[in-house]
């Protein structure tokens, strides 16, 4: 079994919450945020690429993507997420090495070791204890995880680019 890690230079992202997802209780939960829960997407076929649009965001075309998800900061890596109530955004700062997954060697996609960048479109938010923060209950009594997106007021998949280096270790994390 091998473990996949990514090493990220200092990176900053701004994610936007939907206004109707916030009530006073939820806003209070956003005062102490932990490591965000997000995936870094990359085209399965290296010939495919995201298109940069006039708003500076990137859009996925009609192709399949794989993803890796940084889960745990290691070796002094830092993460910070801060809620800004003035525009209902979450500012995220990441730097260092993050554990992603333990995986069997034969299951590692051939493109993963050579990745140097990917795309982030959204995140789910965790509190400082690592528990997902939920939206207020809806009319049916459901409360889904709170999500924030790179593109304000849209689920259409605008993404930003993130640079990183993949590290594959010979042992489990």
Biotite code that builds the C-alpha atoms (Angstrom):
import biotite.structure as struc

atoms = struc.array([
    struc.Atom([0.000, 0.000, 0.000], chain_id="A", res_id=1, res_name="UNK", atom_name="CA", element="C"),
    struc.Atom([1.241, 3.493, -0.815], chain_id="A", res_id=2, res_name="UNK", atom_name="CA", element="C"),
    struc.Atom([0.189, 6.911, 0.388], chain_id="A", res_id=3, res_name="UNK", atom_name="CA", element="C"),
    struc.Atom([-0.353, 9.987, -1.739], chain_id="A", res_id=4, res_name="UNK", atom_name="CA", element="C"),
    struc.Atom([0.479, 13.432, -0.414], chain_id="A", res_id=5, res_name="UNK", atom_name="CA", element="C"),
    struc.Atom([0.533, 16.828, -2.094], chain_id="A", res_id=6, res_name="UNK", atom_name="CA", element="C"),
    struc.Atom([2.895, 19.664, -1.314], chain_id="A", res_id=7, res_name="UNK", atom_name="CA", element="C"),
    struc.Atom([1.369, 23.097, -1.865], chain_id="A", res_id=8, res_name="UNK", atom_name="CA", element="C"),
    struc.Atom([3.077, 26.467, -1.989], chain_id="A", res_id=9, res_name="UNK", atom_name="CA", element="C"),
    struc.Atom([1.319, 29.196, -0.012], chain_id="A", res_id=10, res_name="UNK", atom_name="CA", element="C"),
    struc.Atom([-2.119, 29.306, -1.663], chain_id="A", res_id=11, res_name="UNK", atom_name="CA", element="C"),
    struc.Atom([-5.155, 31.513, -1.053], chain_id="A", res_id=12, res_name="UNK", atom_name="CA", element="C"),
    struc.Atom([-8.712, 30.849, -2.160], chain_id="A", res_id=13, res_name="UNK", atom_name="CA", element="C"),
    struc.Atom([-11.970, 32.714, -1.696], chain_id="A", res_id=14, res_name="UNK", atom_name="CA", element="C"),
    struc.Atom([-15.160, 30.660, -1.538], chain_id="A", res_id=15, res_name="UNK", atom_name="CA", element="C"),
    struc.Atom([-18.651, 32.172, -1.475], chain_id="A", res_id=16, res_name="UNK", atom_name="CA", element="C"),
    struc.Atom([-21.633, 30.984, 0.533], chain_id="A", res_id=17, res_name="UNK", atom_name="CA", element="C"),
    struc.Atom([-25.221, 31.302, -0.628], chain_id="A", res_id=18, res_name="UNK", atom_name="CA", element="C"),
    struc.Atom([-27.155, 33.882, 1.410], chain_id="A", res_id=19, res_name="UNK", atom_name="CA", element="C"),
    struc.Atom([-30.120, 31.552, 1.938], chain_id="A", res_id=20, res_name="UNK", atom_name="CA", element="C"),
    struc.Atom([-27.809, 28.944, 3.531], chain_id="A", res_id=21, res_name="UNK", atom_name="CA", element="C"),
    struc.Atom([-27.012, 31.212, 6.474], chain_id="A", res_id=22, res_name="UNK", atom_name="CA", element="C"),
    struc.Atom([-28.968, 31.901, 9.608], chain_id="A", res_id=23, res_name="UNK", atom_name="CA", element="C"),
    struc.Atom([-27.625, 33.299, 12.888], chain_id="A", res_id=24, res_name="UNK", atom_name="CA", element="C"),
    struc.Atom([-26.794, 29.847, 14.243], chain_id="A", res_id=25, res_name="UNK", atom_name="CA", element="C"),
    struc.Atom([-24.843, 28.930, 11.103], chain_id="A", res_id=26, res_name="UNK", atom_name="CA", element="C"),
    struc.Atom([-22.994, 32.257, 11.130], chain_id="A", res_id=27, res_name="UNK", atom_name="CA", element="C"),
    struc.Atom([-21.886, 31.506, 14.710], chain_id="A", res_id=28, res_name="UNK", atom_name="CA", element="C"),
    struc.Atom([-20.552, 28.094, 13.631], chain_id="A", res_id=29, res_name="UNK", atom_name="CA", element="C"),
    struc.Atom([-18.398, 29.834, 11.012], chain_id="A", res_id=30, res_name="UNK", atom_name="CA", element="C"),
    struc.Atom([-16.394, 31.652, 13.687], chain_id="A", res_id=31, res_name="UNK", atom_name="CA", element="C"),
    struc.Atom([-14.176, 28.591, 14.309], chain_id="A", res_id=32, res_name="UNK", atom_name="CA", element="C"),
    struc.Atom([-13.369, 26.792, 11.077], chain_id="A", res_id=33, res_name="UNK", atom_name="CA", element="C"),
    struc.Atom([-11.068, 23.825, 10.602], chain_id="A", res_id=34, res_name="UNK", atom_name="CA", element="C"),
    struc.Atom([-9.496, 22.194, 7.557], chain_id="A", res_id=35, res_name="UNK", atom_name="CA", element="C"),
    struc.Atom([-11.870, 22.627, 4.592], chain_id="A", res_id=36, res_name="UNK", atom_name="CA", element="C"),
    struc.Atom([-13.116, 19.513, 2.770], chain_id="A", res_id=37, res_name="UNK", atom_name="CA", element="C"),
    struc.Atom([-12.393, 19.955, -0.946], chain_id="A", res_id=38, res_name="UNK", atom_name="CA", element="C"),
    struc.Atom([-11.240, 18.062, -4.007], chain_id="A", res_id=39, res_name="UNK", atom_name="CA", element="C"),
    struc.Atom([-8.641, 19.044, -6.558], chain_id="A", res_id=40, res_name="UNK", atom_name="CA", element="C"),
    struc.Atom([-9.933, 18.011, -9.980], chain_id="A", res_id=41, res_name="UNK", atom_name="CA", element="C"),
    struc.Atom([-7.857, 17.194, -13.041], chain_id="A", res_id=42, res_name="UNK", atom_name="CA", element="C"),
    struc.Atom([-8.808, 15.815, -16.476], chain_id="A", res_id=43, res_name="UNK", atom_name="CA", element="C"),
    struc.Atom([-8.598, 12.041, -16.730], chain_id="A", res_id=44, res_name="UNK", atom_name="CA", element="C"),
    struc.Atom([-7.153, 12.420, -20.244], chain_id="A", res_id=45, res_name="UNK", atom_name="CA", element="C"),
    struc.Atom([-4.120, 14.762, -20.267], chain_id="A", res_id=46, res_name="UNK", atom_name="CA", element="C"),
    struc.Atom([-5.212, 16.030, -23.717], chain_id="A", res_id=47, res_name="UNK", atom_name="CA", element="C"),
    struc.Atom([-8.301, 17.631, -22.144], chain_id="A", res_id=48, res_name="UNK", atom_name="CA", element="C"),
    struc.Atom([-8.073, 20.978, -20.393], chain_id="A", res_id=49, res_name="UNK", atom_name="CA", element="C"),
    struc.Atom([-10.202, 23.451, -18.509], chain_id="A", res_id=50, res_name="UNK", atom_name="CA", element="C"),
    struc.Atom([-10.964, 26.663, -20.402], chain_id="A", res_id=51, res_name="UNK", atom_name="CA", element="C"),
    struc.Atom([-10.102, 30.019, -18.858], chain_id="A", res_id=52, res_name="UNK", atom_name="CA", element="C"),
    struc.Atom([-12.991, 32.464, -19.211], chain_id="A", res_id=53, res_name="UNK", atom_name="CA", element="C"),
    struc.Atom([-13.131, 36.258, -19.234], chain_id="A", res_id=54, res_name="UNK", atom_name="CA", element="C"),
    struc.Atom([-13.976, 36.349, -15.508], chain_id="A", res_id=55, res_name="UNK", atom_name="CA", element="C"),
    struc.Atom([-10.633, 34.657, -14.724], chain_id="A", res_id=56, res_name="UNK", atom_name="CA", element="C"),
    struc.Atom([-12.240, 31.376, -13.680], chain_id="A", res_id=57, res_name="UNK", atom_name="CA", element="C"),
    struc.Atom([-11.732, 28.024, -15.372], chain_id="A", res_id=58, res_name="UNK", atom_name="CA", element="C"),
    struc.Atom([-14.530, 25.857, -16.761], chain_id="A", res_id=59, res_name="UNK", atom_name="CA", element="C"),
    struc.Atom([-14.518, 22.116, -17.274], chain_id="A", res_id=60, res_name="UNK", atom_name="CA", element="C"),
    struc.Atom([-15.401, 20.952, -20.760], chain_id="A", res_id=61, res_name="UNK", atom_name="CA", element="C"),
    struc.Atom([-17.328, 17.838, -21.726], chain_id="A", res_id=62, res_name="UNK", atom_name="CA", element="C"),
    struc.Atom([-14.838, 15.351, -20.300], chain_id="A", res_id=63, res_name="UNK", atom_name="CA", element="C"),
    struc.Atom([-14.344, 13.233, -17.202], chain_id="A", res_id=64, res_name="UNK", atom_name="CA", element="C"),
    struc.Atom([-12.179, 14.372, -14.278], chain_id="A", res_id=65, res_name="UNK", atom_name="CA", element="C"),
    struc.Atom([-10.372, 12.509, -11.542], chain_id="A", res_id=66, res_name="UNK", atom_name="CA", element="C"),
    struc.Atom([-9.686, 14.139, -8.202], chain_id="A", res_id=67, res_name="UNK", atom_name="CA", element="C"),
    struc.Atom([-7.577, 13.999, -5.089], chain_id="A", res_id=68, res_name="UNK", atom_name="CA", element="C"),
    struc.Atom([-8.615, 15.415, -1.746], chain_id="A", res_id=69, res_name="UNK", atom_name="CA", element="C"),
    struc.Atom([-6.135, 16.850, 0.754], chain_id="A", res_id=70, res_name="UNK", atom_name="CA", element="C"),
    struc.Atom([-7.304, 15.548, 4.133], chain_id="A", res_id=71, res_name="UNK", atom_name="CA", element="C"),
    struc.Atom([-4.674, 15.979, 6.822], chain_id="A", res_id=72, res_name="UNK", atom_name="CA", element="C"),
    struc.Atom([-1.900, 18.557, 7.185], chain_id="A", res_id=73, res_name="UNK", atom_name="CA", element="C"),
    struc.Atom([1.461, 16.947, 8.023], chain_id="A", res_id=74, res_name="UNK", atom_name="CA", element="C"),
    struc.Atom([5.064, 18.004, 8.614], chain_id="A", res_id=75, res_name="UNK", atom_name="CA", element="C"),
    struc.Atom([4.138, 21.496, 9.815], chain_id="A", res_id=76, res_name="UNK", atom_name="CA", element="C"),
    struc.Atom([1.676, 22.264, 7.017], chain_id="A", res_id=77, res_name="UNK", atom_name="CA", element="C"),
    struc.Atom([-0.692, 25.109, 7.776], chain_id="A", res_id=78, res_name="UNK", atom_name="CA", element="C"),
    struc.Atom([-4.315, 25.742, 6.965], chain_id="A", res_id=79, res_name="UNK", atom_name="CA", element="C"),
    struc.Atom([-6.592, 28.586, 7.890], chain_id="A", res_id=80, res_name="UNK", atom_name="CA", element="C"),
    struc.Atom([-10.197, 29.351, 6.988], chain_id="A", res_id=81, res_name="UNK", atom_name="CA", element="C"),
    struc.Atom([-11.816, 32.652, 7.950], chain_id="A", res_id=82, res_name="UNK", atom_name="CA", element="C"),
    struc.Atom([-15.451, 33.690, 7.457], chain_id="A", res_id=83, res_name="UNK", atom_name="CA", element="C"),
    struc.Atom([-15.968, 37.235, 6.143], chain_id="A", res_id=84, res_name="UNK", atom_name="CA", element="C"),
    struc.Atom([-19.571, 38.272, 6.914], chain_id="A", res_id=85, res_name="UNK", atom_name="CA", element="C"),
    struc.Atom([-19.327, 41.395, 4.728], chain_id="A", res_id=86, res_name="UNK", atom_name="CA", element="C"),
    struc.Atom([-19.620, 39.295, 1.551], chain_id="A", res_id=87, res_name="UNK", atom_name="CA", element="C"),
    struc.Atom([-20.470, 35.838, 2.973], chain_id="A", res_id=88, res_name="UNK", atom_name="CA", element="C"),
    struc.Atom([-17.144, 34.413, 1.901], chain_id="A", res_id=89, res_name="UNK", atom_name="CA", element="C"),
    struc.Atom([-14.598, 32.013, 3.335], chain_id="A", res_id=90, res_name="UNK", atom_name="CA", element="C"),
    struc.Atom([-10.935, 32.899, 2.830], chain_id="A", res_id=91, res_name="UNK", atom_name="CA", element="C"),
    struc.Atom([-8.766, 29.785, 2.865], chain_id="A", res_id=92, res_name="UNK", atom_name="CA", element="C"),
    struc.Atom([-4.981, 29.704, 3.165], chain_id="A", res_id=93, res_name="UNK", atom_name="CA", element="C"),
    struc.Atom([-3.021, 26.480, 2.696], chain_id="A", res_id=94, res_name="UNK", atom_name="CA", element="C"),
    struc.Atom([0.706, 25.781, 2.696], chain_id="A", res_id=95, res_name="UNK", atom_name="CA", element="C"),
    struc.Atom([2.804, 22.658, 3.075], chain_id="A", res_id=96, res_name="UNK", atom_name="CA", element="C"),
    struc.Atom([2.288, 18.915, 2.736], chain_id="A", res_id=97, res_name="UNK", atom_name="CA", element="C"),
    struc.Atom([-1.134, 17.296, 3.054], chain_id="A", res_id=98, res_name="UNK", atom_name="CA", element="C"),
    struc.Atom([-1.992, 13.608, 3.199], chain_id="A", res_id=99, res_name="UNK", atom_name="CA", element="C"),
    struc.Atom([-4.586, 12.627, 0.565], chain_id="A", res_id=100, res_name="UNK", atom_name="CA", element="C"),
    struc.Atom([-5.148, 8.866, 0.487], chain_id="A", res_id=101, res_name="UNK", atom_name="CA", element="C"),
    struc.Atom([-3.739, 5.391, 1.115], chain_id="A", res_id=102, res_name="UNK", atom_name="CA", element="C"),
    struc.Atom([-3.980, 3.430, -2.112], chain_id="A", res_id=103, res_name="UNK", atom_name="CA", element="C"),
    struc.Atom([-2.878, 0.148, -3.647], chain_id="A", res_id=104, res_name="UNK", atom_name="CA", element="C"),
    struc.Atom([-0.045, 0.698, -6.121], chain_id="A", res_id=105, res_name="UNK", atom_name="CA", element="C"),
    struc.Atom([-2.021, -0.817, -9.001], chain_id="A", res_id=106, res_name="UNK", atom_name="CA", element="C"),
    struc.Atom([-4.855, 1.681, -8.386], chain_id="A", res_id=107, res_name="UNK", atom_name="CA", element="C"),
    struc.Atom([-2.697, 4.794, -8.828], chain_id="A", res_id=108, res_name="UNK", atom_name="CA", element="C"),
    struc.Atom([-3.705, 6.567, -12.032], chain_id="A", res_id=109, res_name="UNK", atom_name="CA", element="C"),
    struc.Atom([-0.652, 6.934, -14.316], chain_id="A", res_id=110, res_name="UNK", atom_name="CA", element="C"),
    struc.Atom([-1.200, 10.700, -14.510], chain_id="A", res_id=111, res_name="UNK", atom_name="CA", element="C"),
    struc.Atom([-1.141, 11.338, -10.736], chain_id="A", res_id=112, res_name="UNK", atom_name="CA", element="C"),
    struc.Atom([2.653, 11.247, -10.144], chain_id="A", res_id=113, res_name="UNK", atom_name="CA", element="C"),
    struc.Atom([3.197, 13.899, -12.836], chain_id="A", res_id=114, res_name="UNK", atom_name="CA", element="C"),
    struc.Atom([0.480, 16.332, -11.757], chain_id="A", res_id=115, res_name="UNK", atom_name="CA", element="C"),
    struc.Atom([1.604, 19.872, -10.972], chain_id="A", res_id=116, res_name="UNK", atom_name="CA", element="C"),
    struc.Atom([-1.759, 21.624, -10.915], chain_id="A", res_id=117, res_name="UNK", atom_name="CA", element="C"),
    struc.Atom([-5.490, 21.034, -10.686], chain_id="A", res_id=118, res_name="UNK", atom_name="CA", element="C"),
    struc.Atom([-8.752, 22.912, -10.187], chain_id="A", res_id=119, res_name="UNK", atom_name="CA", element="C"),
    struc.Atom([-10.906, 23.673, -7.164], chain_id="A", res_id=120, res_name="UNK", atom_name="CA", element="C"),
    struc.Atom([-14.542, 24.707, -7.565], chain_id="A", res_id=121, res_name="UNK", atom_name="CA", element="C"),
    struc.Atom([-15.962, 24.379, -4.062], chain_id="A", res_id=122, res_name="UNK", atom_name="CA", element="C"),
    struc.Atom([-15.556, 23.169, -0.522], chain_id="A", res_id=123, res_name="UNK", atom_name="CA", element="C"),
    struc.Atom([-17.551, 21.774, 2.338], chain_id="A", res_id=124, res_name="UNK", atom_name="CA", element="C"),
    struc.Atom([-16.805, 23.408, 5.656], chain_id="A", res_id=125, res_name="UNK", atom_name="CA", element="C"),
    struc.Atom([-15.646, 21.766, 8.871], chain_id="A", res_id=126, res_name="UNK", atom_name="CA", element="C"),
    struc.Atom([-15.569, 23.233, 12.346], chain_id="A", res_id=127, res_name="UNK", atom_name="CA", element="C"),
    struc.Atom([-12.340, 23.358, 14.333], chain_id="A", res_id=128, res_name="UNK", atom_name="CA", element="C"),
    struc.Atom([-12.982, 19.792, 15.566], chain_id="A", res_id=129, res_name="UNK", atom_name="CA", element="C"),
    struc.Atom([-13.219, 18.417, 11.989], chain_id="A", res_id=130, res_name="UNK", atom_name="CA", element="C"),
    struc.Atom([-17.006, 17.960, 11.964], chain_id="A", res_id=131, res_name="UNK", atom_name="CA", element="C"),
    struc.Atom([-18.967, 19.070, 8.882], chain_id="A", res_id=132, res_name="UNK", atom_name="CA", element="C"),
    struc.Atom([-21.004, 22.223, 9.401], chain_id="A", res_id=133, res_name="UNK", atom_name="CA", element="C"),
    struc.Atom([-24.601, 21.757, 8.277], chain_id="A", res_id=134, res_name="UNK", atom_name="CA", element="C"),
    struc.Atom([-27.038, 24.147, 6.627], chain_id="A", res_id=135, res_name="UNK", atom_name="CA", element="C"),
    struc.Atom([-30.161, 25.128, 8.555], chain_id="A", res_id=136, res_name="UNK", atom_name="CA", element="C"),
    struc.Atom([-32.942, 22.548, 8.236], chain_id="A", res_id=137, res_name="UNK", atom_name="CA", element="C"),
    struc.Atom([-35.053, 22.898, 5.112], chain_id="A", res_id=138, res_name="UNK", atom_name="CA", element="C"),
    struc.Atom([-38.840, 22.552, 4.841], chain_id="A", res_id=139, res_name="UNK", atom_name="CA", element="C"),
    struc.Atom([-38.527, 18.736, 4.944], chain_id="A", res_id=140, res_name="UNK", atom_name="CA", element="C"),
    struc.Atom([-36.310, 18.720, 8.035], chain_id="A", res_id=141, res_name="UNK", atom_name="CA", element="C"),
    struc.Atom([-33.101, 17.948, 6.132], chain_id="A", res_id=142, res_name="UNK", atom_name="CA", element="C"),
    struc.Atom([-29.839, 19.762, 6.791], chain_id="A", res_id=143, res_name="UNK", atom_name="CA", element="C"),
    struc.Atom([-27.141, 19.092, 4.204], chain_id="A", res_id=144, res_name="UNK", atom_name="CA", element="C"),
    struc.Atom([-23.466, 20.007, 4.641], chain_id="A", res_id=145, res_name="UNK", atom_name="CA", element="C"),
    struc.Atom([-22.721, 23.693, 4.108], chain_id="A", res_id=146, res_name="UNK", atom_name="CA", element="C"),
    struc.Atom([-20.887, 24.294, 0.834], chain_id="A", res_id=147, res_name="UNK", atom_name="CA", element="C"),
    struc.Atom([-19.080, 27.317, -0.556], chain_id="A", res_id=148, res_name="UNK", atom_name="CA", element="C"),
    struc.Atom([-18.067, 27.846, -4.184], chain_id="A", res_id=149, res_name="UNK", atom_name="CA", element="C"),
    struc.Atom([-15.329, 29.713, -6.013], chain_id="A", res_id=150, res_name="UNK", atom_name="CA", element="C"),
    struc.Atom([-17.931, 31.304, -8.282], chain_id="A", res_id=151, res_name="UNK", atom_name="CA", element="C"),
    struc.Atom([-20.287, 33.593, -6.363], chain_id="A", res_id=152, res_name="UNK", atom_name="CA", element="C"),
    struc.Atom([-23.974, 32.578, -6.401], chain_id="A", res_id=153, res_name="UNK", atom_name="CA", element="C"),
    struc.Atom([-23.434, 29.733, -8.847], chain_id="A", res_id=154, res_name="UNK", atom_name="CA", element="C"),
    struc.Atom([-23.248, 25.964, -8.893], chain_id="A", res_id=155, res_name="UNK", atom_name="CA", element="C"),
    struc.Atom([-22.116, 26.017, -12.543], chain_id="A", res_id=156, res_name="UNK", atom_name="CA", element="C"),
    struc.Atom([-18.603, 24.933, -11.751], chain_id="A", res_id=157, res_name="UNK", atom_name="CA", element="C"),
    struc.Atom([-16.323, 27.942, -12.128], chain_id="A", res_id=158, res_name="UNK", atom_name="CA", element="C"),
    struc.Atom([-12.953, 26.845, -10.737], chain_id="A", res_id=159, res_name="UNK", atom_name="CA", element="C"),
    struc.Atom([-9.613, 28.314, -9.775], chain_id="A", res_id=160, res_name="UNK", atom_name="CA", element="C"),
    struc.Atom([-6.270, 26.730, -10.448], chain_id="A", res_id=161, res_name="UNK", atom_name="CA", element="C"),
    struc.Atom([-4.060, 25.351, -7.686], chain_id="A", res_id=162, res_name="UNK", atom_name="CA", element="C"),
    struc.Atom([-0.390, 24.395, -8.008], chain_id="A", res_id=163, res_name="UNK", atom_name="CA", element="C"),
    struc.Atom([1.125, 21.488, -6.104], chain_id="A", res_id=164, res_name="UNK", atom_name="CA", element="C"),
    struc.Atom([3.622, 18.645, -6.224], chain_id="A", res_id=165, res_name="UNK", atom_name="CA", element="C"),
    struc.Atom([2.559, 15.014, -5.772], chain_id="A", res_id=166, res_name="UNK", atom_name="CA", element="C"),
    struc.Atom([4.523, 12.869, -3.337], chain_id="A", res_id=167, res_name="UNK", atom_name="CA", element="C"),
    struc.Atom([3.977, 9.107, -3.295], chain_id="A", res_id=168, res_name="UNK", atom_name="CA", element="C"),
    struc.Atom([5.344, 7.286, -0.256], chain_id="A", res_id=169, res_name="UNK", atom_name="CA", element="C"),
    struc.Atom([5.956, 3.562, -0.033], chain_id="A", res_id=170, res_name="UNK", atom_name="CA", element="C"),
    struc.Atom([4.063, 3.183, 3.223], chain_id="A", res_id=171, res_name="UNK", atom_name="CA", element="C"),
    struc.Atom([0.631, 3.908, 4.641], chain_id="A", res_id=172, res_name="UNK", atom_name="CA", element="C"),
    struc.Atom([0.042, 7.170, 6.446], chain_id="A", res_id=173, res_name="UNK", atom_name="CA", element="C"),
])
